[in-house]
């Protein structure tokens, strides 16, 4: 019997601070997680060119984004352990 939960994955989001990620990708991943379709040990690796951004600042900005969508605070906490930022830099 197969369950609905997937295996843990690493999701790489190029341009994590961009419009597509903020309007579509991050909310969609939040929706999947809240419906038990995204494994709790999955990792989201946001990639971008902002030198001032780091793991913690990315987590905070996603909290702000998702709190406006009605995502419960306890679900936001679940994201924190698996969200990372990588600066492509020059």
Protein Blocks (a to p, Z undefined) as FASTA:
>chain_A
ZZfbdcddddddehklbmklmmmmmmmmmmmmmnopacfkbccddddfbfkbcfklmmmm
mmmmmmmnopafklmmmmmmmgccddfbZZ
